[in-house]
Amino acid sequence: MNATRTAFLSRCRQGLDALRAEGRYREFAELERDAARFPVYRRQGRDVTVWSSNDYLGMGRHPAVIAAGQAALAAHGAGAGGTRNISGTSPLHAALEAELASLHGMEAALLFASGYVANQSALSTILSALPGFHVLSDAKNHASMIAGMRGLPGVTRHIFRHNDLADLAAKLRAVPEGAPRIVVFESVYSMDGDIAPIGAICDLAEQYGAMTYCDEVHAVGLYGATGGGISERDGVAHRLDVIEGTLAKGFGVVGGYVAGRAEVVDHVRSNASGLIFTTALPPATVAAALESVRILRADGAPRLRMAANCALLKRKLDEAGLPRMPSESHIIPVMVGDARAVREVARRLMDEFAIYATPINYPTVPRGGERLRLCATPFHTEAMMDALVVALRAVLPAAALQAAA
Ligand code: PLP
């Protein structure tokens, strides 16, 4: 054992002990997805109803999506076999990029390994393109966007209050005359379920000469007439410079992308380290995602069923006096307000009621904002909702229930 290793291991143990003491130690529940019975999973020989899947529309179990993936797996093999530059680009990759560009009414789109990598890699590449960029970043932006904006030489970050147009305007006004600027924000915020005023943000960006970068990760597939997200729903996609999305949530597969003007996408494609130096997505994944995007562009029924189910669940939670946070979207947070309590609530839901709901802790939400994060997919039944309400009434601490009353 050398001294560095000893010190390092001791630091690891201390850090982990501190997480345990605070009730923030992460435990991953092993849940086996059953494609035929979604959202019922198997865990330790039991059926468990999952209320926290990000496969919001259940597209990951759609027979046509599975068939497309299986066919590509059989035809092309398991992996892409290289980076995009080194024999890893197939006609399927090109077709999916064309489909995503068309979905958003943009000139071009570019695939990444995940939504996280897309944000981190595309943002850092965009911000390095012009000297002295000022980036206006919403206070609740996701970790992947922060990773793409942080620590870049010559880049100044201004954090504006969450969804606060007056604060954004004030911060834009304070940017030095002539300096390049970009507003970076999300459409649907994944922990509170609120929605950005994209059109009004674009108005300010125009007024102050800023570009716009919008993360639609929690909206693509789910909103808009063809699943193009909130920017499609609000008729403002053409006003955004970059739309970033994922294939992992509404589309139910995996992968991320950016879409925008041809020069912007080509610039990112030619310079982004997180694209150039990593293996391309497997063809089977790309084929499954392509099928999913095509299905959701043509058929709005899954979106309507999800919206109806979310409205019904919200109503049932309210009628039962449960501490649901107000949310404009399919994301339904239930406030608990304490790190240990939220873990205990999740544990009891699982042990006593065979229900899985993810406990959300600091730093994903502020301390005191610990919550369960629920989503009703098109496949949750009313009987499942009633069972969830009964279980929550039984396991939520009195303080959380009183806060709702
Ligand atoms: N952007 C936001 C707002 C997210 O919430 C997430 C993940 O939850 C990501 C990006 C990353 O997406 P992916 O899961 O595809 O990596």
Boltz pocket constraint, residues with backbone or C-beta under 6 A from the ligand:
constraints:
  - pocket:
      binder: B
      contacts: [[A, 114], [A, 115], [A, 116], [A, 117], [A, 119], [A, 142], [A, 144], [A, 186], [A, 188], [A, 190], [A, 215], [A, 217], [A, 218], [A, 245], [A, 246], [A, 247], [A, 248], [A, 255], [A, 256]]
      max_distance: 6.0
